[in-house]
Amino acid sequence: MTHALAEALVDVLWFIEGSDDEQMDPDDAVKVLEGVAHLVSRLSNDQCSELTALLEAMAEAEADPARREFLEGFPDGFGLLDERG
């Protein structure tokens, strides 16, 4: 279940990142991306580790170079690698 949810999240964010202004309002896109970053910031250390491992596995299996780059940058871009106290 966790892997399926991670894939769904990545699919949505990948779509948003790749959308132009005609497909999605830029302000709405920013709100969604900030909302995900906030949600991720509330994950426990174990949850962050699990999601990061899933993203790494997804990146390794990804054939599309642009999507692989997105997956590799996801942990840092969405705050999974931030220090948690």
N, C-alpha and C positions, 0 to 999 in steps of 0.2 A: 504494500500500500504506500509506504513512504517513497519508494522509487517512482511510482506512478504519479504521486503528488508533486515530487520534485520535477519530473518531466513536464507536467502540466504547467507548473509555475514558469519554468524556463521557456516553454513554448509561448506563453502569453507575453513574457518580458522580451523575448526575441522579436515577436511581432511588433510590440510597442517601439522597441529600439530601431527597427527597420522601417517604421511607418513614416510617410512624409506628412506634411501639414494638411493635405487633402484627405488623407485616410484617418487621421486622428488629430484632434486639437492639441497643440503643443502643451498648453497649460494642463489639460487633462492627463497627458502622458507624464508630465512631471509629477503630478499628484499621485498617480499610480506608482511610479518608481519610488517616490519618497515614502509612500505607504508601505511598500514592500521592504524598503530599508529599515523603516521603523519596526515593522514586524520582526524582521531578522534580528534587530538589536535586542529584542526581548527573549530570544531563544537561550536556553541554557548552554553551558559549555559542551555538554554531551550532544545536544541537538545540533549545535554548530559543527561539531566534529563529524557527526553523521551526515549532515547535508554537504559539507565540504568533500567528504569521501565519495558521496554519490555524484557530485559534480565532476570530480576528478575522473571517475569511472566513465561518466557520460562523455567527457571530453576525449578520453582515450579511444572510445568507440566511434566518435563522430567523424564522418567522412568529409563533410563540408568544412573547409579551412576557416571560413569566416565564423561559422557557428562554433567551431572548436575554440577559436580565439575568445568568443563571447563566454563560453563555458569556463575557460581557463581564467578569465578576468572576473568572473562572477563573485567568487569569495572576497576578493579585495574590494571590488566595486560596490558591493552591498554590505560591507562591514562585517563579514564573517571572520575576518582575520584581526579585527580590532581587539585590543586588550579588554578583557572582561574582569571585573572585580567584584 
